[in-house]
Amino acid sequence: MQRNPILSSCDMFEKFTQPVIIAHRGSSTRAPENTLSAFKLALEERADGIELDAKLTLDGQVVVIHDQTTDRTTGFKGTVSQMLLKELKDLEAGSLFDPKFLGEQIPTLDEVFEEVGGKMLINVELTNYASPRDALVAKVVDIVKRHEAQNSVLFSSFFASNLRRAAVLMPEVPRAILCSAGIFGVLARSNYGYRASP
């Protein structure tokens, strides 16, 4: 079977001859999602890669968190894009999952690459859905370059515009478009859906 040409530029895919195991938000059933503990555990469990969600802070730093808000994972009511990195770092992101993870922080994308970069595939979902014209893509590309991780990264997004931007800035990294089923899935990923959600 011929390999998908979309993946042809990513050296990391060369070693995969079997189905690829990607730990969604890290090993998120055994550790708090999108945390360094979850990513390190995925590596220990021999996952081929991790998927994570990248967002920009108010001061333009790239952090790893799924939701637009911090409510669900930290218990603190705040909007990621309206908070400084220092404010996000002051939040505790582990004990709501399990008290043994007390002290876990929301990581930066830099910290994730420092911890597991080059050791496994990193699927960076570009999740600036509430502000699609922001600088997220360029900032993520800069981080990938700084860590020389082009051969172990995949960019994904529900917004084709993010992937087009990534293709211009870093054409050697493969890209994947994400989709949701039905009109409700489309609305949930739109600016309208994010404005309407709590």
C-alpha positions as CSV (number, residue, x, y, z in Angstrom):
1,M,0.0,0.0,0.0
2,Q,1.4,3.4,-0.9
3,R,2.0,5.8,1.9
4,N,-0.2,8.9,2.1
5,P,1.8,11.7,0.4
6,I,0.6,14.2,3.1
7,L,2.8,12.4,5.5
8,S,5.8,12.1,3.2
9,S,7.8,15.0,4.5
10,C,7.8,13.8,8.1
11,D,10.7,11.6,9.0
12,M,9.0,10.4,12.2
13,F,6.4,8.5,10.0
14,E,9.2,6.5,8.3
15,K,9.4,4.2,11.4
16,F,5.7,3.4,11.5
17,T,4.8,0.1,9.9
18,Q,1.8,-0.6,12.1
19,P,-1.1,1.5,13.2
20,V,0.1,4.6,15.1
21,I,-1.0,5.1,18.7
22,I,-1.5,8.7,19.6
23,A,-2.3,9.6,23.2
24,H,-5.1,12.2,23.0
25,R,-4.1,15.1,25.3
26,G,-1.4,12.7,26.6
27,S,-2.3,9.7,28.8
28,S,-5.4,11.6,29.8
29,T,-7.2,8.7,31.5
30,R,-4.4,8.3,34.0
31,A,-3.1,11.8,34.4
32,P,-4.6,15.3,34.0
33,E,-5.1,16.1,30.3
34,N,-2.6,18.3,28.5
35,T,-0.1,18.3,31.3
36,L,3.6,17.3,31.4
37,S,2.6,14.3,33.6
38,A,0.2,13.1,30.9
39,F,2.7,13.5,28.2
40,K,5.6,11.8,30.1
41,L,3.2,9.0,31.0
42,A,2.3,8.5,27.3
43,L,6.0,8.2,26.5
44,E,6.5,5.7,29.3
45,E,3.5,3.7,28.0
46,R,5.2,3.6,24.6
47,A,2.6,5.6,22.7
48,D,4.0,6.6,19.2
49,G,2.9,10.2,19.8
50,I,0.7,12.7,21.7
51,E,-2.0,15.1,20.6
52,L,-2.1,18.5,22.4
53,D,-4.0,21.8,22.1
54,A,-2.1,25.0,21.6
55,K,-3.5,28.5,22.5
56,L,-2.1,32.0,22.9
57,T,-2.1,33.9,26.2
58,L,-2.8,37.6,26.5
59,D,0.9,38.3,26.4
60,G,1.4,36.1,23.3
61,Q,2.8,32.9,24.9
62,V,1.8,29.5,23.6
63,V,0.2,27.3,26.3
64,V,-1.2,23.8,26.1
65,I,-4.8,23.6,27.2
66,H,-7.9,22.3,25.5
67,D,-10.7,24.6,26.6
68,Q,-11.0,28.3,25.9
69,T,-11.4,28.7,29.7
70,T,-9.6,27.3,32.7
71,D,-12.7,26.4,34.6
72,R,-13.0,22.7,34.0
73,T,-9.3,21.7,34.5
74,T,-8.3,24.1,37.3
75,G,-11.6,25.2,39.0
76,F,-10.6,28.9,38.4
77,K,-13.0,30.9,36.1
78,G,-10.8,32.5,33.5
79,T,-10.4,32.8,29.7
80,V,-7.0,31.7,28.4
81,S,-6.7,34.4,25.8
82,Q,-7.4,37.1,28.4
83,M,-4.8,35.9,31.0
84,L,-1.1,36.5,31.2
85,L,1.2,33.5,31.3
86,K,2.1,34.2,34.9
87,E,-1.5,34.1,35.9
88,L,-2.0,30.8,34.1
89,K,1.1,29.4,35.7
90,D,-0.2,30.3,39.2
91,L,-3.2,28.0,38.6
92,E,-3.2,24.4,39.9
93,A,-4.1,22.0,37.1
94,G,-3.8,18.6,38.6
95,S,-5.8,18.0,41.8
96,L,-9.2,18.2,40.3
97,F,-8.2,15.1,38.3
98,D,-6.6,13.3,41.3
99,P,-5.1,14.8,44.5
100,K,-1.8,13.0,43.8
101,F,-1.3,15.5,40.9
102,L,-1.5,18.5,43.2
103,G,0.9,21.2,41.9
104,E,0.6,20.3,38.2
105,Q,0.7,23.4,36.0
106,I,-0.7,24.3,32.6
107,P,2.4,23.8,30.4
108,T,3.8,26.0,27.7
109,L,4.5,24.4,24.3
110,D,8.2,25.0,24.9
111,E,8.1,22.9,28.1
112,V,6.4,20.1,26.2
113,F,9.1,20.1,23.6
114,E,11.8,20.2,26.2
115,E,10.2,17.1,27.9
116,V,9.2,14.9,25.0
117,G,10.3,16.6,21.8
118,G,12.2,14.3,19.4
119,K,11.2,11.2,21.5
120,M,7.7,10.9,20.0
121,L,5.4,12.4,17.4
122,I,3.7,15.6,18.6
123,N,0.4,16.5,16.9
124,V,-0.1,20.2,17.7
125,E,-3.7,21.1,17.2
126,L,-3.9,24.8,16.4
127,T,-6.9,25.8,18.5
128,N,-7.3,29.5,18.1
129,Y,-10.9,29.1,17.0
130,A,-12.2,32.1,19.0
131,S,-9.5,34.3,17.3
132,P,-8.5,32.7,14.0
133,R,-6.5,35.8,12.9
134,D,-4.1,35.8,15.9
135,A,-0.4,35.0,15.8
136,L,-0.7,31.4,17.1
137,V,0.5,29.7,14.0
138,A,3.6,31.8,13.6
139,K,4.4,31.4,17.3
140,V,4.1,27.6,17.1
141,V,6.3,27.5,14.0
142,D,8.9,29.5,15.9
143,I,8.9,27.1,18.8
144,V,9.2,24.0,16.5
145,K,12.1,25.7,14.7
146,R,13.8,26.5,18.0
147,H,13.6,22.9,19.1
148,E,14.5,21.6,15.7
149,A,11.5,19.4,15.8
150,Q,10.3,19.6,12.2
151,N,10.7,15.9,11.7
152,S,8.6,14.8,14.6
153,V,5.6,17.2,14.4
154,L,2.2,17.2,12.8
155,F,0.0,20.3,12.6
156,S,-3.8,19.9,12.8
157,S,-6.8,22.2,13.0
158,F,-10.5,22.6,12.3
159,F,-9.6,25.8,10.4
160,A,-8.1,25.4,6.9
161,S,-6.7,28.9,7.2
162,N,-4.4,27.8,10.1
163,L,-3.1,25.0,7.9
164,R,-2.6,27.2,4.9
165,R,-0.6,29.6,7.1
166,A,1.4,26.7,8.5
167,A,2.1,25.4,5.0
168,V,3.6,28.8,4.0
169,L,5.7,29.1,7.2
170,M,6.8,25.5,7.6
171,P,6.0,23.5,4.4
172,E,8.1,20.5,5.5
173,V,5.7,19.7,8.4
174,P,2.6,17.6,7.5
175,R,-0.8,19.0,8.2
176,A,-4.2,17.4,8.9
177,I,-7.6,19.0,8.7
178,L,-10.0,18.1,11.4
179,C,-13.8,17.9,11.1
180,S,-16.9,17.5,13.1
181,A,-20.0,15.6,12.1
182,G,-23.2,17.5,11.1
183,I,-24.3,21.1,11.5
184,F,-24.0,21.0,15.3
185,G,-20.4,20.0,15.0
186,V,-19.7,22.8,12.6
187,L,-21.5,25.3,14.8
188,A,-19.6,24.1,17.9
189,R,-16.3,24.9,16.1
190,S,-17.4,28.3,14.8
191,N,-16.9,31.7,16.4
192,Y,-20.7,31.6,17.1
193,G,-20.4,28.4,19.0
194,Y,-17.6,29.8,21.2
195,R,-19.5,33.0,21.9
196,A,-22.6,31.0,22.8
197,S,-20.9,28.6,25.1
198,P,-20.4,29.3,28.8
